[in-house]
């Protein structure tokens, strides 16, 4: 229902550069080109795609860190594309960001207590100094750190601990929405599982809406309710995560899923059925932007731009002219095998963290050793 939508992008476009003039040849980079999506209140929504597809730019547009070239972004029923001043300050309290690199996002000259408490000074100025310290201690405990850590500096913590600090800082203002730009990609795999569990627990306990930007579909598989797949500035497939993983309909989605490593598989089992490199966003191909790499491309793909339309269900949408006629039996068989292997790997990681308690968005299992 419309009332359940907390964040919406409507035909959002973001181009960088002016196209050059008689003294310049700088091209226009079409980073995001006509993206529309809806994020429902309380869900975890994932945006995935390879590097350079525009997903991080889209995240910054959704958070109002960038102004769209055209289109609009709606948050809680209000357009925020041109929000400024006091309204923007209030918006910053409701929407927070978790950065990819947990070290560069933390000021090395500030203590953890100061870093986590700074948003409270901005968004809750009526709190006394003691109340702020108590709130910082509560936030640190919430993300699995001890209150006495407030007096330390970022360099005294591991990568996973620093990311927990970044999460605590994002939670300080009491946001309704948190956007994470590849929040676990800079961490070791075993630490990734801990942070994924933490985000899932916080989302459930605090009623947060999460938007996660990622390129690792093995991670997204276990933490998101719905997923949108981006390619060269556009969304090519979206829908419930379980449905998209079980029956990927766009050739690009199938290629991404085929690239998920499996435990004990042969190297050739991991090869995706996709050709060449992604074109430059400053000179995207006409028609379907994926046609230059698609093994199923036909003449129509080179001239006509496909639009997102219903595939398996109204909520599962795909932008492909021939999605319902493609022979996808081989990619789907490989995807099923790899998904089971990835699932086993993450179950092992979850069982080894948080005292053996396995919790995530759609299922809660307790395993005790």
KAUR-V833341 format. One line per field, one symbol per residue. burial: + if it has 16 or more other C-alpha atoms within 10 Angstrom, else -. A space follows every 50 residues. Layout:
BEGIN
burial = ???
END
This chain:
BEGIN
burial = ----+++++-+++++-----------+-++++++++-+++++++++++++ -+++++++++++++--++--+++++----++---------++++++++++ +++--+----+++++++++++-++-------++-++++++-++-+-+-++ --++----++++++++++++++++++++++++++-++--+++++++++++ ++++---++++++++++++++++++++++++++++++++++-+++-++++ ++++++++++++------++-+++---++-++-++--+++++++--+--- ++---++++-++---++++++++----+--++-++--++-+++-+++-++ +++--++++++--------
END
